[in-house]
């Protein structure tokens, strides 16, 4: 049985946490969900919209943003027990240019190595990393192994595994590499949570009443008609009727998105082409709403409703799935 997380600082009653690349702080949401007494001693974020959302969600820590991780003097940061990090994924992701993240390369993903300065200076007890699964693909596995060896040199034991949100109660096909690093002097082992049967479906995440602005029209609808092979199930149609595709940062239609067709908006044609291509009609197909994306990232409705829809999609696409982090942290024992 996985023990409940019992995190307690040696010198303080509260767990001391620093989150980097924080966005609106999915990491803190997971700790909140576990009911742990903690203090966010600092966070690092430069995107003005993410900062706006973070300050709205956690106003009590609005003055603790250290900004650009490249410019932080870690001697000025209070000590912390848990450090979370997820450097930009664009240069690892198959959807990006895949320029990699070698130290000193100047790519966005190479900001991973800025975390080394924090770890060397503060030596927190626990590290929690999240990134796209492409980081452990054949193209980048040497880089990932180099990062692991770097942490081992600072006295950490690493536990890494690709987890899919669909295996932890979330109807989203979202694979991410997670790594928990435990400082060796703690003499603790870590075990990733076991997958369990998915009970929820994509349709359980959908809003009952959806604004017309989320429906695809005009040329974009023609584009879907030309390329969209989709199957109907339970009154909805999507590229995967049971699970959403991995949420992306895009708010505009793309081949990587999940689309919903509902008969409640307009009666769909009964005939389906032999190749399962469905003729889409005006008012029949839409993209996921920001609230539906929040549900698929397991954050409360309107939790990111402090910025524009475009920025909400971006933040939610970049964010960590809170329930997955919660299950991971339940496997950590801290005395």
Secondary structure, 3 states (H helix, E strand, C coil): CCCCCECCCCCCCCEEEEEECCCCCHHHHHHHHCCCCEEEEEEECCCHHHHHHHHHHCHHHHHHECCCHHHCCHHHCCCCCEEEECCCCCCCCCCCCCCCCCCCCCCHHHHHHHHHHHHHHHCCCEEEEEEEHHHHCCCCHHHHHHHHHHHHHCCEEEEEEEEEHHHHCCCEECEEEEEEEEEHHHCCCCCCCCCCCCCCCHHHHCCCCCCHHHECCHHHHHHHHHHCECEEECCEEECCCCCEECCCCCCCCCCCCCEEEECCCCCCCCCCCCCCECCCCCCCEEECCHHHHHHHCCCCCCCCCCCCHHHHHHHHHHCCCHHHHHHHHCCCECC
